[in-house]
Amino acid sequence: MSTRLLHCLAILLLLGFALLRAAPAHAAGITCTSASMTAVSFGTVNPLSSQTPTTATLSYTCNNTDKKNTHSATICFSIGEPGGGQTNPRLMTSGSNTLQFQLYQNSSYSKVWGSQFFGSITPLQVNLTLAGDATTSGVATLYAQRPGGQTTAVPGGTAYTDNYQNGDTAVTINDVQGGTAPGSCSGTAIGVYFPFLVSATVQKTCTVSANNLSLGAVAAGGAPTSGSSTLSVACTYTTPYYIGLAPMNVASTTGGGTMKGTGSNTNSVTYQLYSNAGLSTVWGNTATSTSKGNGVSGTGSGSAQTLTVYAKVTGSTDVQPDTYSDVVQVNVNY
């Protein structure tokens, strides 16, 4: 009975030894011990303007664990997309709203920084050659750009973000012994990541341009004239705006102005601004950022919107022949 028990123990010990010998050992060579990426911040952006660029910095530290031999490696830094897959362009989100952007490897914004695992197969490749037991650190610039023309981006509220976590980034190493790096990303992931956040804030903004308004020519003492012109207002999508008109020669909040002559001419001609063709609704300057007052209101579409200004002469034209004018300031409140 004792003999049989000892025999079984001997078999178990031999079997355990065989399993231990079969476990693969880690090959010495180049590996990376750390990697990190700074935040990609677009800051406050104007969706009515052209593209917005920014940069971030990747930092990494790698070493050759083979103390006796020189090794070379192609190290690949992959950036996928939160949640998997790939979008082109990439998207920051704020609630249900989106803002487009893209990440690049070069300052000419022609080579997307992607992942070797899916989507855009363009991870950043870094070739290293290290003598035995050597360590090196390096940096690489990530170039980011927000495309222009995103006129339906909703401003205000929370920031737009895209959060790249550990699983969205990866580092792989394709290592060989010798002085020439393989030049391809066929290595396996080493469990080193470089998570980072992309963010932007969309500001409310409006731009305005105006055309001159001519009341024509009239003989001295002739019948008062009228005319019209247009304003072009572009405000960010969904942004309420309220426009007031302020004659400048004589301060007025009621849209009534005074045109003055040139040089030493002290004569003047009065006029009134209106918001309708029937010349019954004055266009003054009591608008605020929350109410139109005696001005005109609208809601931004992200594109230019045209508004018409009407005016008529209200005072006597029995004045010295001359060119009479006034400057009207357009105030866009939002």
C-alpha positions, 0 to 999 in steps of 0.5 A: 500500500505504501509503495503504490502511494509513493509511486503516484506522488512521483508521477504528480511531481514529474507532471508539475515539472513538465507544466512549469517548463512549458510556460513561455519566457519573456524575450529580452529586447526593447520594451516601453515602460511608460507613455502619456499624452497631454490634453487636446484643448481647442479652447473656445471656438467660433463655429462661424470661422475657419478651422481651429488648430491645436497640438498635444504632446506624446511622451514615452520611455523605452529600454532594451532589456537584453543586456548583451545585444543591440536591438531595434524595434518599430514602436507603434502608438495607436489611437482608436475611438472611444467605444470602438470603431472609427469615425472620419472626422472624429466627433466631440459631443455635448449632450446630443450635439456634435462637433467635428475634429481630426487627429493628425501625425503631421503639421500639414494635416494630411496623415491621420493618427489612427490605430493598427487594430481598426479604422484608419490603419495609420498609427504613429511609428517610431523606430528605435535602436538601443544597445544592451541595457540602454534606455531612451525617452522621446516625444512626438507632436499630435496635430489636431484640427477642427474643420470650418463650416460647422455652422450648426454647432450649438453654442453654450452649455457644457464643453464638447469632449471626446475622452480617449481611455486606456482601451482606446490607445495602445502601444505595440512593439515589433522587436528584432536583434540587430541595428535595423528596425522592422518598419512595420506594426506587426507586434503585439500590445504591451499593456502601456496606454496614453489616455487623453481628453479632447475638448472645446467650448463653442461660443455664442457669436454674431457678425454683421455688415451693412450697405449704405442707405440712400434717400436720393436727391431732392430739390431744395424745399422738395417733397421728402424722400424715402429709401431702403437698404439691407443688413447681413447678420450671421449668428451661431446656430440657435442664438437669439439676437436683438438688433438696435439702430443708433443714429450718431450725429444726434444721439437717439434711441427712437430711430430718429436721426439728423443728417448734416451737411459738409464743411461749414454748412450748418443746415441739417435734415432729419430722418426716421428709421423703420423696420417695415416697408409701410414705414409704420414701425420705427426701428430704434435702439432700446434692444437688449440681450434678452428683448428686442425693445423697439428693435428687430429680433431673430434666431441665428442659423449659422449662416448670414440672414438679410434684414431690410432697413427703411428710412424717410426724410421727416424734416424740411428739405428747404436747406442749402444744396449739399450732400447730407449724411449720418452714420447709423451704428448697428448694435447686435445684442445676443 
